[in-house]
């Protein structure tokens, strides 16, 4: 009997892992759509004969769509379910990609990328939520980290794809080819079970039991998990009312907003969206620009493992301090090299290396840790509201960065632009010291207790 139970549990865990991988593919689509525009820009600009200002709007339109999608995602996932929300997101990925490939004007391209943004905004909220709700407790962190890793892999694959299509100078293939993985993602999502937590929320406990039995394989574990979900749901979300009535909750929401602003003002999406333009300003030809951009994507993937390996050993704040120092130094040296000029091949390669140092600094610190902190500092009753506000803030400021970078380059020059972002990173050391709590090894209940007791934000953790 024990052997049968063990076999059933093992089969269920494999099934849960398969379901999690399918859901994490939302991260891959997210990364593909973020990365793909980078290599296509110069060819779009050449074909349509547009200015840098119009190009900024093409790049940033996706971020505005993502902000709207993120704002709608909580309502969609609550009323229609996590699975239907992911189906909608996957469908928008496919439609948006195909319209991008067929775009007949800059305005059409802006509209199509806005649709892609809607898809990303919905997926960015729903996929981690779904993963958290279907994952076994002892594997929840790893499964959610897989989603974050898939985003970086998607960006890298997009950069690599752009490099290949750059040889035939086809931006339409660059933007359209991602409809293929989008269609595969859609087919995969159709086979996913609904979230058991959402089923319990909708008074469908029997359906939740059936889903969990396939995912867990242990009737006793299923019974206990359903009971736990029912107990948790007795604490209703009161985000907006709590925000209006409670000063301490407003502080945690404000810190979540500030963390997302900080993440975007590091300058990471300047590099992710405009890497070929940056390498062009360094003096590299088109083929070198594209290959170096692919290397940026690979570096981003590999450096993410540093955060996964050390965040629960070293702590949040030491890693953030290290990351901001590394990013400030990397961008500062890039700005210096652009200011004095790069006469030798060694100086050109040093500029590329320093840009990669910056990417490493972001990928092991502010990239994953800002999202971790934003989920940890919000009290249970307002968690959905707090995380939702911080997610929308992220996309709004991503859009602001995307729509201003070329303008900064053209008005204050490359060197001053990189020095500006280097100065931002240096100033974030003070921000981290003054406001960011150390949450390593501290329960969410302890953090909430200290927050609501009025402790200074930096002291609500350890």
C-alpha positions in Angstrom: 0.0 0.0 0.0 2.8 2.4 0.8 4.5 1.6 -2.5 1.3 2.4 -4.3 0.9 5.7 -2.4 4.6 6.6 -3.1 4.1 5.9 -6.8 0.9 8.0 -6.9 2.7 10.8 -5.1 5.7 10.7 -7.4 3.4 10.7 -10.5 1.5 13.6 -9.1 4.7 15.6 -8.5 5.8 15.0 -12.0 2.4 16.1 -13.3 2.7 19.3 -11.1 6.1 20.0 -12.5 4.8 19.6 -16.1 1.9 22.0 -15.4 4.4 24.5 -13.8 6.7 24.4 -16.8 3.7 25.1 -19.1 2.6 28.0 -17.0 6.2 29.3 -16.8 6.3 29.5 -20.6 4.4 32.7 -20.0 7.7 34.1 -18.8 9.4 32.9 -22.0 6.8 34.8 -24.1 7.2 37.8 -21.8 11.0 37.8 -22.5 10.6 37.2 -26.2 8.4 40.2 -26.6 10.6 42.4 -24.4 13.7 41.5 -26.3 12.6 41.2 -29.9 12.2 45.0 -30.6 15.9 45.6 -29.7 17.4 44.3 -32.9 14.5 45.3 -35.2 14.7 49.1 -34.5 17.3 50.1 -37.1 15.5 48.2 -39.8 12.1 49.6 -38.9 13.5 53.1 -38.8 15.1 52.7 -42.2 11.9 51.2 -43.9 9.5 53.8 -42.5 11.9 56.7 -42.5 10.9 57.7 -39.0 12.6 59.9 -36.4 14.0 58.8 -33.0 11.0 60.3 -31.3 8.6 58.0 -33.3 10.9 55.0 -32.7 10.7 55.7 -28.9 6.9 55.6 -29.1 7.1 52.2 -31.0 9.3 50.8 -28.3 7.4 52.2 -25.3 3.9 51.5 -26.6 4.3 47.9 -25.4 5.0 49.2 -21.8 1.9 51.3 -21.8 -0.1 48.3 -22.9 1.5 46.2 -20.1 0.6 48.8 -17.5 -3.1 48.6 -18.6 -2.9 44.8 -18.7 -1.4 44.6 -15.3 -4.1 46.9 -13.9 -6.8 44.6 -15.4 -5.2 41.3 -14.5 -6.3 41.1 -10.9 -10.0 41.6 -11.9 -9.7 39.2 -14.8 -8.0 36.4 -12.8 -10.6 36.8 -10.0 -13.7 36.8 -12.1 -12.8 34.5 -15.0 -10.1 32.4 -13.4 -6.3 32.0 -13.8 -6.5 29.6 -16.7 -8.9 31.8 -18.8 -6.7 34.8 -18.1 -3.6 32.9 -19.4 -5.6 31.8 -22.5 -6.5 35.4 -23.2 -2.9 36.4 -22.7 -1.6 33.7 -25.1 -4.2 34.7 -27.7 -3.1 38.3 -27.5 0.5 37.2 -27.9 -0.3 35.5 -31.2 -2.5 38.2 -32.6 -0.1 41.0 -31.6 2.9 39.2 -33.1 1.2 38.6 -36.4 -0.1 42.2 -36.7 3.5 43.5 -35.8 4.8 41.4 -38.7 2.2 42.8 -41.1 2.3 46.4 -39.9 1.7 48.8 -42.8 2.6 52.0 -40.9 4.3 53.2 -37.7 0.8 53.7 -36.1 -0.2 50.1 -36.9 3.1 48.9 -35.3 2.4 51.0 -32.2 -1.1 49.6 -31.9 0.1 46.0 -32.3 2.8 46.4 -29.7 0.2 47.9 -27.3 -1.8 44.6 -27.8 1.4 42.7 -27.0 1.8 44.8 -23.9 -1.7 43.9 -22.7 -0.7 40.2 -23.1 2.5 40.8 -21.1 0.7 42.7 -18.3 -1.9 40.0 -17.9 0.8 37.2 -18.0 3.1 39.0 -15.6 0.4 39.1 -12.9 -1.4 35.8 -13.6 1.4 33.3 -14.3 3.3 33.8 -11.0 0.0 33.8 -9.1 -1.0 30.5 -10.8 2.4 28.9 -10.2 2.2 29.8 -6.5 -1.3 28.3 -6.2 -0.5 25.0 -8.0 3.0 24.4 -6.6 3.7 22.0 -3.7 4.8 24.1 -0.6 8.3 22.7 -0.7 8.8 23.6 -4.3 7.0 26.9 -4.6 10.1 29.1 -4.5 11.8 27.0 -7.2 8.8 27.0 -9.5 8.3 30.8 -9.2 12.0 31.3 -9.8 11.7 29.2 -12.9 9.2 31.8 -14.3 11.7 34.6 -13.6 14.4 32.6 -15.3 12.2 31.9 -18.3 11.9 35.7 -18.8 15.7 36.1 -19.1 15.9 33.1 -21.4 13.2 34.6 -23.6 15.1 37.9 -23.9 18.3 36.0 -24.8 16.4 33.9 -27.5 14.9 37.0 -28.9 18.3 38.7 -29.2 19.7 35.5 -30.8 16.8 35.4 -33.3 17.2 39.0 -34.1 20.9 38.4 -34.8 20.0 35.6 -37.3 17.4 37.7 -39.1 19.6 40.8 -39.2 21.6 39.1 -42.0 18.5 39.4 -44.3 17.5 42.7 -42.6 14.0 41.5 -42.0 12.4 43.2 -39.0 9.0 41.6 -40.0 10.4 38.1 -39.4 12.0 39.3 -36.2 8.7 40.4 -34.8 6.5 37.8 -36.4 8.4 34.6 -35.7 7.4 34.8 -32.0 3.8 34.0 -33.0 5.0 30.4 -33.4 6.0 29.9 -29.7 2.9 32.0 -28.8 0.7 29.4 -30.6 2.4 26.5 -28.9 2.0 28.3 -25.5 -1.7 28.8 -26.3 -2.1 25.1 -27.0 -0.3 24.2 -23.8 -2.4 26.6 -21.7 -5.6 25.0 -23.0 -4.5 21.7 -21.3 -3.8 23.3 -17.9 -6.1 22.7 -14.9 -7.7 25.6 -13.2 -6.1 26.9 -10.0 -7.5 25.0 -7.0 -7.5 28.2 -4.9 -9.7 30.0 -7.5 -12.0 26.9 -7.6 -12.4 27.1 -3.8 -13.0 30.8 -4.0 -15.9 30.1 -6.4 -17.3 27.5 -4.0 -16.2 24.6 -6.2 -14.5 22.5 -3.6 -15.1 19.2 -5.3 -13.4 20.5 -8.5 -10.5 21.8 -6.4 -10.2 18.4 -4.8 -10.0 16.7 -8.2 -7.3 19.0 -9.4 -5.2 18.7 -6.3 -5.5 14.9 -6.3 -3.8 15.0 -9.8 -1.2 17.5 -8.5 -0.5 15.9 -5.1 -1.5 12.3 -5.3 -2.1 12.1 -1.5 -5.8 12.3 -0.4 -4.8 13.4 3.2 -2.5 16.2 1.8 -5.3 17.3 -0.5 -7.8 17.5 2.3 -5.4 19.5 4.4 -4.6 21.9 1.5 -8.2 22.6 0.7 -8.8 23.3 4.4 -5.9 25.7 4.5 -7.1 27.5 1.4 -10.6 27.8 2.9 -9.0 29.2 6.1 -6.9 31.8 4.1 -9.9 32.9 2.2 -11.6 33.9 5.4 -9.2 36.9 5.4 -10.7 39.0 2.6 -8.7 41.3 0.5 -9.5 44.9 1.5 -6.7 46.7 -0.4 -8.4 50.0 -1.4 -10.2 50.4 1.9 -7.1 49.5 3.9 -5.1 52.0 1.8 -7.5 54.8 2.6 -7.8 54.0 6.3 -4.4 52.8 7.4 -1.2 55.0 7.3 1.0 52.0 7.8 -0.3 50.2 4.8 0.2 53.3 2.7 3.8 53.2 3.8 4.2 49.6 2.5 2.5 50.5 -0.8 4.7 53.6 -1.1 7.8 51.5 -0.6 6.6 49.0 -3.2 6.2 51.9 -5.7 9.6 53.3 -4.8 11.3 49.9 -5.2 9.9 49.6 -8.7 11.0 53.1 -9.7 14.5 52.3 -8.4 14.6 49.1 -10.5 13.7 51.0 -13.7 16.0 53.9 -13.0 19.0 51.6 -12.8 18.9 51.8 -16.6 18.5 48.1 -17.3 15.8 48.5 -19.9 17.9 51.2 -21.6 20.2 48.3 -22.4 17.6 45.7 -23.1 15.6 47.8 -25.5 18.4 49.8 -27.1 21.5 47.6 -27.0 22.3 47.7 -30.7 22.0 51.5 -30.7 24.4 51.7 -27.7 26.9 49.4 -29.5 26.6 51.6 -32.6 27.5 54.6 -30.5 30.6 52.7 -29.4 31.6 52.4 -33.1 30.6 48.8 -33.9 29.2 47.6 -37.2 25.7 46.1 -37.5 26.8 42.4 -37.2 28.9 43.1 -34.1 26.0 45.2 -32.6 23.7 42.2 -32.9 26.1 39.6 -31.6 27.1 41.8 -28.6 23.4 42.2 -27.9 22.9 38.4 -27.8 25.9 38.2 -25.4 24.0 40.8 -23.2 21.0 38.5 -23.1 23.1 35.4 -22.3 24.9 37.3 -19.5 21.5 38.3 -18.1 20.4 34.6 -18.0 23.6 33.3 -16.3 23.8 36.1 -13.7 20.3 35.4 -12.5 21.5 32.2 -11.0 23.7 34.2 -8.6 20.6 35.7 -7.0 18.8 32.3 -6.9 21.8 30.8 -5.2 22.6 33.5 -2.6 19.5 35.5 -1.8 18.5 33.3 1.1 22.1 32.9 2.4 23.5 36.4 2.3 20.3 38.4 2.5 18.5 41.1 0.4 20.3 44.3 1.5 24.0 43.1 1.1 23.1 41.9 -2.4 21.4 45.2 -3.3 24.4 47.2 -2.0 26.7 45.1 -4.1 24.5 45.3 -7.2 24.2 49.1 -7.1 28.0 49.6 -6.6 28.6 47.2 -9.6 26.0 49.0 -11.8 27.3 52.5 -10.9 30.9 51.5 -11.7 29.9 49.8 -14.9 27.9 52.6 -16.3 30.3 55.2 -15.0 33.2 53.7 -16.9 31.1 53.3 -20.1 30.3 57.0 -19.9 33.9 57.9 -19.3 35.0 55.9 -22.4 32.4 57.5 -24.5 33.5 60.9 -23.2 37.2 60.5 -23.9 36.7 58.5 -27.1 37.7 54.9 -27.9 40.7 54.9 -30.2 41.9 51.3 -29.8 40.2 47.9 -30.0 41.0 47.3 -26.3 39.1 50.4 -25.3 36.1 49.3 -27.4 36.1 45.9 -25.8 36.5 47.5 -22.3 33.3 49.5 -23.0 31.4 46.3 -23.9 32.8 44.5 -20.8 31.7 47.3 -18.5 28.2 47.2 -20.0 28.1 43.4 -19.3 29.3 44.2 -15.8 26.3 46.5 -15.4 24.0 43.7 -16.6 25.5 41.2 -14.2 25.0 43.7 -11.3 21.4 44.1 -12.2 20.6 40.4 -12.8 21.9 39.3 -9.4 20.4 42.2 -7.4 17.7 44.7 -8.3 16.2 42.5 -11.0 14.9 39.6 -8.9 15.1 41.1 -5.4 12.8 44.0 -6.0 10.0 41.6 -7.0 10.8 39.5 -3.9 10.7 42.5 -1.6 7.5 43.8 -3.1 5.7 40.6 -2.3 7.2 40.3 1.2 6.4 43.8 2.6 2.6 43.9 1.9 0.2 42.8 4.7 -2.1 39.8 3.9 -5.3 41.9 3.7 -3.8 44.3 1.2 -1.3 42.0 -0.6 -3.1 41.8 -4.0 -3.6 45.6 -4.0 0.0 46.3 -3.0 1.6 44.0 -5.5 -0.8 45.2 -8.2 0.1 48.8 -7.6 3.8 48.0 -7.7 3.5 46.0 -10.9 1.7 48.8 -12.7 4.4 51.2 -11.4 7.0 49.0 -12.9 5.5 49.2 -16.4 4.8 52.9 -16.2 8.4 53.6 -15.4 9.6 51.1 -18.0 7.6 53.1 -20.5 9.1 56.4 -19.2 12.6 55.1 -19.6 11.8 53.7 -23.0 10.3 56.9 -24.3 13.1 59.2 -23.1 16.4 57.3 -23.7 17.0 58.4 -27.4 15.9 61.9 -26.5 18.6 62.0 -23.8 21.2 60.7 -26.2 20.3 63.3 -28.7 20.2 66.2 -26.3 22.9 65.6 -23.6 25.0 63.0 -25.4 25.9 59.4 -24.8 28.5 60.0 -22.0 26.2 62.3 -19.9 23.3 59.8 -20.3 25.3 57.0 -18.9 26.7 59.1 -16.2 23.1 60.1 -15.2 22.2 56.5 -14.8 25.4 55.8 -12.9 24.5 58.6 -10.5 21.0 57.1 -10.0 22.6 53.8 -9.0 25.0 55.4 -6.6 22.1 57.3 -5.0 20.2 54.0 -4.5 22.8 52.9 -2.0 21.4 55.6 0.3 17.8 54.6 -0.5 18.6 51.0 0.4 20.2 52.0 3.7 17.4 54.4 4.7 14.2 52.5 3.6 14.7 48.9 2.6 14.2 46.2 5.3 16.2 43.0 5.6 13.7 40.2 5.2 15.9 37.2 5.0 14.6 34.5 7.4 11.7 36.7 8.6 8.2 35.4 8.4 5.6 37.4 6.5 3.6 37.5 9.7 6.5 39.1 11.6 7.0 41.7 8.9 3.3 42.6 8.9 3.2 42.8 12.7 6.1 45.3 12.7 4.7 47.3 9.8 1.3 47.7 11.4 2.9 48.6 14.7 4.5 51.7 13.0 8.1 50.5 13.0 10.4 52.3 10.6 10.3 50.7 7.2 14.0 49.7 7.4 13.3 47.9 10.7 10.3 45.8 9.8 12.5 42.9 8.8 15.3 41.4 10.8 
